Amino acid sequence: MAENDRFNKFDKKNGRPTKEAEEKKTKKVLLSMTEKQHQKMQNYQKMFGKNTLTSAIEFLIERGEEKVLEDLENFREK
């Protein structure tokens, strides 16, 4: 019985782990950019080894958030 329990978290169709409701990406955002900005994002995508522009942009956002929080923490210490 315990053997079957460990497979319950996988999607039966694709064999992927199922996501919790809050982990599912359901919100769409339209992002407009110039050709130059688009080319820059494609270069980042290649540099970071990401499969999609979306994943490259998400990576940049996450890193930016980390940096901003770090800067805020340093500002509070002063």
C-alpha positions as CSV (number, residue, x, y, z in Angstrom):
1,M,0.0,0.0,0.0
2,A,2.8,2.5,0.9
3,E,4.3,1.7,-2.5
4,N,1.3,3.1,-4.3
5,D,1.1,6.2,-2.1
6,R,4.4,7.5,-3.4
7,F,3.0,7.5,-6.9
8,N,-0.2,9.4,-6.1
9,K,1.5,12.7,-6.5
10,F,2.2,12.0,-10.2
11,D,-0.1,12.8,-13.1
12,K,-1.3,9.6,-14.6
13,K,-1.2,10.9,-18.2
14,N,2.3,12.4,-18.4
15,G,4.0,10.9,-15.4
16,R,4.9,14.4,-14.1
17,P,4.5,15.4,-10.5
18,T,1.2,17.2,-10.1
19,K,1.3,20.8,-8.9
20,E,-0.6,22.3,-6.0
21,A,-3.2,24.9,-7.0
22,E,-1.0,27.8,-5.8
23,E,1.9,26.5,-7.9
24,K,0.0,26.4,-11.2
25,K,0.7,29.3,-13.6
26,T,-2.7,30.6,-14.6
27,K,-2.1,34.3,-15.0
28,K,-1.0,35.7,-18.3
29,V,1.0,38.9,-18.8
30,L,1.4,40.7,-22.0
31,L,4.8,42.2,-22.3
32,S,5.7,44.6,-25.2
33,M,9.3,45.4,-26.0
34,T,11.3,46.9,-28.8
35,E,13.3,44.8,-31.2
36,K,16.5,45.8,-29.4
37,Q,15.1,44.7,-26.0
38,H,13.8,41.4,-27.5
39,Q,17.2,40.7,-28.9
40,K,18.8,41.5,-25.5
41,M,16.4,39.0,-23.8
42,Q,17.2,36.3,-26.4
43,N,20.9,36.9,-25.6
44,Y,20.2,36.5,-21.9
45,Q,18.2,33.3,-22.7
46,K,21.2,31.8,-24.4
47,M,23.7,33.0,-21.7
48,F,21.5,31.5,-18.9
49,G,20.8,28.3,-20.8
50,K,17.1,28.7,-20.5
51,N,14.6,27.0,-22.9
52,T,12.2,29.9,-23.2
53,L,12.2,33.7,-23.0
54,T,9.7,33.5,-20.2
55,S,12.1,31.4,-18.1
56,A,14.9,33.8,-18.8
57,I,12.7,36.8,-17.8
58,E,11.6,34.9,-14.6
59,F,15.2,34.3,-13.7
60,L,16.1,38.0,-14.1
61,I,13.1,39.0,-12.0
62,E,14.0,36.5,-9.2
63,R,17.6,37.8,-9.2
64,G,16.4,41.4,-9.2
65,E,14.2,40.7,-6.3
66,E,17.1,39.1,-4.3
67,K,19.3,42.2,-5.1
68,V,16.6,44.7,-4.1
69,L,15.9,42.8,-0.8
70,E,19.6,42.7,-0.1
71,D,19.9,46.5,-0.8
72,L,17.0,47.2,1.5
73,E,18.6,45.1,4.3
74,N,21.8,47.0,3.9
75,F,19.9,50.3,4.0
76,R,18.2,49.3,7.2
77,E,21.5,48.5,8.9
78,K,22.8,52.0,8.3
